[in-house]
Structure formats: C-alpha cells, structure tokens
C-alpha cells in the first residue's frame, strides 16, 4: 500500500491529513532535523496497513497453535 492507495479512501485521506497536520506542528517546534523521523513513521504506518490488508489466518502460525 502506498500513499495513493490510502488517498483513494475517505478514512485514508483523513488519516493522512491528521498525520500531516500533527507532523507539521511538531516540526514547527522541533525543527527540520526531525523530518526524516516523520517520513519513517508514515512509511511504517503504510506498511502496517498493507500487512493488515494481506493478513490471512490460514497462514498465521500463532493462529494455528
């Protein structure tokens, strides 16, 4: 999942807008040297969303136990 896929849904647009608003307000206080951390945070969020969409309990080792 990338930003375009998340932007295609109403909830995704709202989530990205809230994240951007939050990160911009923090960057205003902390400075631009923290920008890469918010980029990493956004990438992690997108990766977890993708993994959640691809989840299949049939292949989950913990679910089988």
MOZIHU-V35636 format. One record per backbone hydrogen bond with DSSP energy under -0.5 kcal/mol. CO is the residue of the C=O (numbers start at 1). NH is the residue of the N-H. Records with the same first field share a line. If there is no record, write none. Layout:
CO=NH  NH
This chain:
2=6
3=7
4=8
5=8
6=9
9=13
10=14
11=15
12=16
13=17
14=18
15=19
16=20
17=21
18=22
19=23
20=24
21=25
22=26
23=27
24=28
25=29
26=29  30
27=31
31=34
32=35
34=37  38
35=39
36=40
37=41
38=42
39=43
40=44
41=45
42=46
43=47
44=48
45=49
46=50
47=51
48=52
49=53
50=54
52=55
56=59
57=60
59=61
60=64
61=65
